[in-house]
């Protein structure tokens, strides 16, 4: 909701042009690359796994174990010593 072109949030400005928003936000940086990589990874895994698992019935416990193993692997790969070990051997 706006009132006379101003947002109702204290200190907020009203509608801005896209060029003004670009100047305020700045250039796309590393964060955009990381989010883009995550999106491509998710979409790629969905494209691969959907046809493979579409007609299968999988037990809930199996899904839980695979999900938790994936989360543990993701958490492990975020640790700097593990990242440095992987980068050193690559």
Helices and strands as residue ranges (DSSP letters): E 2-3, E 6-7, H 18-25, H 30-53, H 60-77, H 80-89
